[in-house]
């Protein structure tokens, strides 16, 4: 694409665009290639963190599955598994004691809500992690915060694997929630800031490709090793891979806002060298980056700026609701797997496999019709699936209308909504509070995830129709709120709140 005389290529680019210098980061991305080797390497390394998403947030689905038991020879046992605690312990034994924490730690006679404590303790940990790490990321940089949280999570995963008691596991699980959610949220902001608007849907597709692989790997490890400790051990091994983030440069957008133009220029020149080779021809003289300085009170990480701007506060509150609904429905569908016909592992694998075509379709839709319309379409799909789930109709064998609608609704609806709101929120939030704003939304998602298992249990205990009826109503309200959201397709990233749409930091 470029001749050997790189300096002339730079000048030719300037002449074609009618500019004299690179004043925006997006202009440099356009010149070196918006999806060049530097961006692809950063994308792959950061997307590896999505492998861990299933292990961090959905592991409890397998940790707390009711294990199989058998009656000991010559002993009398009750036929109903619910009466397990009414029989003398010596009358029966576990088929595989290490299969789940219930059998390993003898939790079968505990209250159901106490058994759910691994999720109960994990969610508050994530809320604390989100509140702290968002500020640290905006204040001290994406790279430092991510590497610190990955290393801490690695140590905690090892602790979970070798926990000798359930209370000790809960301690490690709570701390793990705080550390893991930090890198899981920050890496999305970090990754997006290396790409122009047109390429960000591709980033999310690759991220969900890794996430879907994580879902399949989670179910596969559980079936292959039949041990809850193996799941935690696998997460510890996977955590060593993203330490390659040490080789990814700091975000140019963050550097331009919080460091110096020289530091930002040096990172961009290194990216050009990696993409175009040693004859890229770029020097500091080719750059005059516009650095937008925040007004007093709009410093990096200052969340009060959201409250001061009424119109932006309304938009932010709408995103809070979307994150809450998306998370509660997403995890609700997974916690409801046990109530569906068929094997939990098979249902889990099917859901993981469906994320691949869903991610591709969602990425294309966001690029073609925009973020808002794509979110609207997926909310409508979930509403339809919730309506179909109310039907008690068997298709064939274990396949019922409810099973099909639940799988399709969760993977082609709610999972796509997660993909959209992550990208949408990152593009709406300015760089000065992008990580903080995303983490505030994620706190709302954690609240939804916290409620999900109890929401599913309470609804199933009360009525067959209640769960999907309430889910349908939540989607209807979310659709109404979607109509007032701004479209961000083909828009550049803002540096500060209040900047004009055409003004960005890069």
C-alpha positions in Angstrom: 0.0 0.0 0.0 2.9 2.3 0.8 6.0 3.0 -1.3 9.6 2.7 0.0 9.8 6.5 0.3 7.8 6.7 3.5 8.3 10.5 4.1 6.7 11.2 0.7 3.8 8.9 1.7 3.2 11.0 4.8 3.2 14.2 2.8 0.9 12.6 0.2 -1.5 11.7 3.0 -1.4 15.3 4.3 -2.0 16.7 0.9 -4.9 14.3 0.3 -6.6 15.2 3.6 -5.8 18.9 3.3 -3.8 18.9 6.6 -0.2 19.8 7.6 0.1 17.6 10.7 -1.5 14.7 12.6 -3.8 16.6 15.0 -6.0 13.6 15.9 -5.2 10.1 16.9 -7.8 8.7 14.5 -5.8 10.4 11.6 -2.8 8.4 12.5 -4.8 5.2 12.8 -6.1 6.0 9.3 -2.6 6.4 7.9 -1.0 3.3 9.5 -4.1 1.2 9.0 -7.0 1.0 11.5 -6.5 -2.7 11.9 -2.8 -3.1 11.6 -0.4 -5.5 13.3 0.0 -3.3 16.4 -3.7 -3.1 16.9 -4.3 -6.8 16.2 -1.6 -7.9 18.7 -3.0 -5.6 21.4 -6.5 -6.9 20.5 -5.6 -10.5 20.8 -3.7 -10.1 24.0 -6.5 -8.1 25.7 -9.2 -10.3 24.3 -7.6 -13.3 26.0 -9.1 -11.9 29.2 -12.5 -12.8 27.9 -11.6 -16.5 28.2 -11.8 -15.9 31.9 -15.2 -14.3 31.9 -17.1 -17.7 32.1 -14.7 -19.0 34.8 -15.2 -15.8 36.9 -18.9 -15.3 36.7 -20.5 -18.6 35.6 -18.4 -21.1 37.5 -21.0 -21.2 40.3 -23.4 -22.9 37.9 -21.2 -26.0 38.1 -19.8 -25.5 41.6 -23.3 -25.8 43.1 -24.9 -28.5 40.8 -26.7 -31.1 42.9 -24.4 -34.1 42.9 -25.4 -37.7 42.4 -25.6 -40.1 45.3 -26.2 -43.8 45.8 -27.5 -46.0 48.6 -24.9 -48.1 50.4 -25.4 -51.9 50.1 -27.6 -53.3 52.8 -29.0 -49.9 53.8 -32.4 -48.4 53.4 -32.8 -45.1 51.5 -35.7 -42.8 50.7 -36.4 -42.5 47.0 -36.9 -38.7 46.9 -33.5 -36.9 46.6 -35.0 -34.0 48.5 -35.1 -36.3 51.6 -31.4 -36.8 51.6 -30.9 -35.1 54.9 -33.6 -37.2 56.5 -31.5 -40.4 56.1 -28.6 -41.4 58.3 -25.3 -40.3 56.7 -23.9 -43.9 56.7 -26.9 -45.1 54.6 -25.7 -43.4 51.5 -22.6 -41.9 49.8 -21.7 -39.6 46.9 -21.0 -41.0 43.5 -18.1 -38.5 43.1 -17.3 -36.6 46.3 -15.1 -34.0 44.4 -17.7 -33.3 41.8 -19.1 -30.1 43.4 -18.6 -28.1 46.6 -21.9 -29.4 47.9 -20.5 -33.0 48.1 -16.9 -32.0 48.9 -17.8 -29.8 51.9 -21.0 -31.7 52.9 -23.4 -28.8 52.3 -26.4 -30.9 51.3 -28.3 -30.1 54.5 -27.5 -26.4 54.5 -30.1 -23.9 53.6 -30.4 -23.3 49.8 -29.5 -19.6 50.2 -26.4 -20.5 52.2 -25.3 -22.8 49.4 -25.7 -19.9 47.0 -23.2 -17.9 49.2 -20.4 -18.4 46.6 -22.4 -16.1 44.3 -23.6 -14.0 47.2 -20.1 -13.2 48.4 -18.6 -12.8 44.9 -21.0 -10.0 43.7 -20.3 -7.6 46.6 -16.6 -8.2 45.9 -17.1 -7.1 42.3 -19.0 -4.0 43.4 -16.0 -2.9 45.5 -13.6 -3.8 42.8 -15.5 -1.7 40.2 -15.8 1.3 42.5 -12.0 1.4 43.1 -10.5 0.1 39.9 -12.5 2.5 37.6 -11.0 5.5 39.4 -7.5 4.0 39.5 -7.7 3.3 35.7 -8.7 6.8 34.8 -6.2 8.3 37.3 -3.1 6.2 36.9 -3.5 4.4 33.6 -5.2 1.4 32.0 -2.1 -0.8 31.8 -0.9 -0.5 35.4 -4.3 -1.2 36.8 -4.9 -4.3 34.6 -1.6 -5.9 35.3 -2.0 -5.4 39.1 -5.5 -6.9 39.1 -4.4 -9.9 36.9 -1.5 -10.8 39.3 -3.7 -10.5 42.4 -6.4 -12.6 40.7 -3.8 -15.3 39.9 -2.9 -15.6 43.5 -6.5 -15.7 44.6 -7.4 -18.4 42.0 -4.6 -20.6 43.5 -6.1 -20.0 46.9 -9.6 -21.0 45.8 -8.2 -24.2 44.2 -6.6 -25.4 47.4 -9.2 -24.2 49.9 -9.6 -26.6 52.8 -13.0 -25.4 53.9 -16.1 -23.6 52.5 -15.6 -20.5 54.6 -12.0 -20.1 53.4 -13.2 -20.6 49.8 -15.8 -17.8 50.3 -13.0 -15.4 51.5 -10.9 -16.1 48.4 -14.0 -15.9 46.2 -15.0 -12.5 47.6 -11.5 -11.0 47.1 -11.4 -12.6 43.6 -14.6 -10.8 42.7 -12.9 -7.5 43.5 -9.8 -8.2 41.5 -11.2 -10.1 38.5 -13.9 -7.5 37.7 -11.2 -4.9 37.5 -9.4 -6.4 34.6 -12.6 -7.7 33.0 -14.0 -4.1 32.7 -10.8 -2.1 32.2 -9.5 -4.2 29.3 -12.6 -3.2 27.2 -11.9 0.5 27.6 -8.2 -0.1 27.1 -8.8 -2.1 23.9 -11.4 0.2 22.4 -9.0 3.2 22.6 -6.7 1.6 20.0 -9.3 1.6 17.3 -11.5 4.0 15.4 -15.3 3.8 15.6 -15.7 1.6 12.5 -13.5 -1.2 13.8 -14.7 -1.4 17.4 -17.5 -3.9 16.5 -14.7 -6.2 15.2 -13.1 -5.9 18.6 -16.2 -7.0 20.3 -16.6 -9.9 17.9 -13.1 -11.2 18.7 -13.7 -10.6 22.4 -16.9 -12.7 22.3 -15.1 -15.3 20.3 -12.8 -15.8 23.2 -15.7 -15.6 25.6 -17.6 -18.3 23.8 -14.4 -20.4 23.8 -14.3 -19.8 27.6 -17.9 -21.1 28.0 -17.1 -24.2 26.0 -13.8 -24.7 27.9 -15.6 -24.3 31.3 -18.1 -27.0 30.5 -15.4 -29.2 28.9 -13.1 -29.0 31.9 -16.0 -29.8 34.2 -17.0 -32.9 32.2 -13.4 -34.1 31.6 -12.1 -33.7 35.2 -15.4 -34.0 37.1 -14.0 -31.8 39.9 -14.8 -28.3 41.1 -11.1 -27.8 42.0 -10.2 -28.4 38.4 -12.3 -25.5 37.3 -10.5 -23.2 39.7 -7.1 -24.6 38.7 -7.9 -24.0 35.0 -8.7 -20.4 35.8 -5.3 -20.0 37.5 -3.5 -21.4 34.5 -5.5 -19.2 32.1 -4.7 -16.1 34.2 -1.0 -16.5 33.4 -1.6 -15.8 29.7 -2.9 -12.2 29.9 0.3 -11.2 31.7 1.4 -10.5 28.1 -0.4 -7.2 28.6 3.0 -6.0 29.8 4.0 -5.8 26.1 0.9 -3.7 25.2 1.6 0.1 25.2 -0.5 2.5 27.3 -3.6 3.9 25.7 -2.8 6.9 23.5 -6.1 8.5 24.4 -5.3 8.3 28.1 -1.7 9.5 27.6 -2.9 12.5 25.6 -5.3 13.5 28.4 -3.2 12.7 31.4 0.5 12.7 30.3 2.3 14.7 27.6 1.8 15.0 23.8 5.4 13.8 23.5 4.7 10.5 25.3 1.5 10.1 23.2 3.5 10.8 20.0 6.2 8.2 20.9 3.5 5.5 21.4 1.9 6.3 18.0 5.3 6.3 16.3 6.0 2.8 17.7 2.7 1.6 16.4 3.5 3.0 13.0 6.9 1.2 13.1 5.1 -2.1 13.9 2.5 -1.6 11.2 4.6 -0.2 8.4 8.1 -1.3 9.2 11.3 0.7 9.8 10.7 3.0 6.8 7.5 4.5 8.2 9.1 7.9 8.1 7.2 9.4 11.0 8.8 11.9 13.4 7.6 14.1 16.2 7.5 17.0 13.7 4.6 15.3 11.9 2.4 15.6 15.0 0.6 18.5 16.5 -1.9 16.7 18.6 -4.8 18.7 20.1 -4.9 18.2 23.8 -8.2 19.3 25.4 -7.7 20.3 29.0 -10.6 19.7 31.3 -12.1 22.7 33.1 -11.9 22.8 36.9 -13.9 19.9 38.4 -13.7 17.8 35.2 -10.4 16.1 36.1 -9.9 12.4 35.3 -11.9 10.1 37.5 -14.2 12.9 38.9 -17.6 11.3 38.8 -19.3 14.4 40.0 -19.2 15.8 36.5 -21.9 13.4 35.5 -24.2 14.7 38.2 -23.6 18.4 37.2 -24.6 17.8 33.6 -28.4 17.1 33.7 -28.8 15.8 30.1 -25.8 13.5 30.5 -27.0 12.3 33.9 -30.3 11.2 32.2 -28.4 9.3 29.5 -26.2 7.7 32.2 -29.3 6.6 34.3 -30.7 5.0 31.2 -27.5 3.0 30.7 -27.6 2.0 34.4 -31.1 0.4 33.8 -29.9 -1.3 30.6 -26.9 -2.8 32.4 -29.1 -3.9 35.3 -31.7 -5.6 33.1 -29.1 -7.2 30.7 -27.1 -8.7 33.5 -30.1 -10.0 35.5 -31.5 -11.7 32.4 -28.2 -13.0 31.2 -27.3 -14.7 34.5 -30.9 -15.5 35.1 -31.0 -17.7 32.0 -27.9 -19.6 33.1 -29.2 -20.2 36.6 -32.5 -21.4 35.1 -30.6 -24.1 33.1 -31.2 -26.7 35.8 -35.0 -26.2 35.4 -34.8 -26.8 31.7 -35.0 -30.3 30.1 -31.8 -32.0 29.1 -28.3 -32.0 30.6 -27.0 -28.8 32.3 -23.6 -29.2 30.6 -25.1 -29.8 27.2 -27.3 -26.7 27.5 -24.3 -24.8 28.6 -22.2 -25.9 25.6 -25.0 -25.1 23.2 -25.3 -21.6 24.7 -21.5 -21.1 24.4 -21.5 -22.3 20.7 -24.3 -20.0 19.8 -22.3 -16.9 20.9 -20.0 -17.2 17.9 -22.7 -16.6 15.1 -24.4 -14.1 17.5 -21.3 -12.1 17.9 -20.7 -11.9 14.1 -24.3 -10.9 13.4 -24.3 -8.3 16.2 -21.0 -6.8 15.0 -22.4 -6.5 11.4 -25.6 -4.9 12.6 -23.8 -2.3 14.8 -21.6 -1.4 11.9 -24.5 -1.1 9.4 -27.5 0.2 11.3 -25.8 1.7 14.4 -25.7 0.9 18.1 -29.2 2.1 19.2 -31.2 0.2 16.5 -29.2 -3.0 17.2 -29.9 -2.7 20.9 -33.6 -2.1 20.2 -33.8 -5.2 17.9 -32.2 -7.5 20.4 -34.5 -6.3 23.2 -37.4 -7.1 21.0 -36.1 -10.6 20.3 -35.8 -11.3 24.0 -39.4 -10.1 24.5 -40.6 -12.6 21.9 -38.5 -15.4 23.4 -39.9 -14.7 26.9 -43.4 -14.8 25.5 -42.7 -18.1 23.8 -41.3 -19.5 27.0 -44.7 -19.3 28.6 -45.9 -22.1 26.3 -45.9 -25.6 27.7 -45.3 -27.4 24.4 -42.9 -30.3 23.7 -41.2 -30.4 20.3 -39.4 -33.7 20.5 -37.8 -35.7 23.3 -36.2 -33.3 25.8 -36.7 -30.3 23.5 -39.5 -28.1 24.6 -40.6 -24.6 23.4 -39.3 -23.2 26.7 -35.8 -24.8 26.3 -35.4 -23.5 22.7 -36.7 -20.1 23.5 -34.5 -19.8 26.6 -31.4 -20.7 24.8 -32.1 -18.5 21.8 -33.2 -15.6 24.0 -30.1 -15.8 26.1 -27.6 -16.1 23.3 -29.2 -14.2 20.5 -30.7 -11.6 22.6 -29.3 -11.0 26.1 -25.7 -11.9 25.2 -25.8 -9.6 22.2 -27.2 -6.8 24.5 -24.1 -7.2 26.7 -21.9 -6.8 23.7 -23.8 -3.7 22.6 -24.0 -1.9 26.0 -20.3 -2.4 26.6 -19.4 -0.7 23.3 -22.2 1.9 23.5 -21.2 3.0 27.0 -17.5 3.3 26.1 -18.3 5.5 23.2 -20.7 7.8 25.1 -18.4 8.3 28.1 -15.5 10.8 27.6 -11.9 9.7 28.2 -11.6 11.6 31.5 -14.2 9.3 33.1 -14.6 6.5 30.6 -13.3 3.8 32.8 -15.1 5.2 35.9 -18.4 5.6 34.0 -18.2 2.0 32.6 -17.5 0.7 36.1 -20.5 2.5 37.5 -22.6 0.8 34.9 -21.0 -2.5 35.7 -21.9 -2.0 39.4 -25.5 -1.9 38.2 -24.8 -5.1 36.3 -23.4 -6.7 39.4 -26.5 -5.9 41.3 -28.5 -7.6 38.5 -26.2 -10.6 38.7 -26.6 -10.7 42.5 -30.4 -10.7 42.2 -30.5 -13.3 39.3 -30.2 -16.6 41.2 -32.7 -15.5 43.9 -35.0 -14.0 41.3 -35.0 -17.3 39.4 -35.6 -19.4 42.5 -38.4 -17.2 43.9 -40.2 -17.0 40.5 -39.9 -20.8 39.9 -41.2 -21.5 43.4 -44.2 -19.3 43.0 -45.3 -19.8 39.4 -44.1 -21.3 36.1 -45.1 -18.2 34.3 -43.7 -15.5 36.6 -40.0 -15.5 35.6 -40.6 -14.9 31.9 -43.5 -12.6 32.4 -41.4 -10.2 34.6 -38.5 -10.5 32.1 -40.8 -9.5 29.3 -42.0 -6.4 31.2 -38.3 -5.4 32.0 -37.5 -5.7 28.3 -40.5 -3.5 27.3 -39.4 -0.8 29.7 -35.8 -1.0 28.4 -37.1 -0.6 24.8 -38.8 2.6 25.8 -35.6 4.0 27.3 -33.5 3.0 24.3 -35.4 5.5 22.1 -33.9 8.4 23.9 -30.2 7.3 23.7 -27.7 9.1 21.4 -26.3 7.3 18.4 -22.5 7.0 18.5 -21.8 5.2 15.2 -18.9 6.9 13.3 -18.4 9.4 16.1 -15.0 10.1 17.6 -14.2 9.7 21.3 -14.6 12.8 23.4 -11.8 13.8 25.8 -14.0 15.6 28.3 -17.7 16.0 29.1 -19.1 19.0 27.3 -16.8 18.8 24.3 -18.5 19.3 21.0 -19.2 16.1 19.0 -16.6 17.1 16.5 -13.9 17.7 19.2 -12.0 14.8 20.5 -8.7 14.3 22.2 -7.1 12.4 19.4 
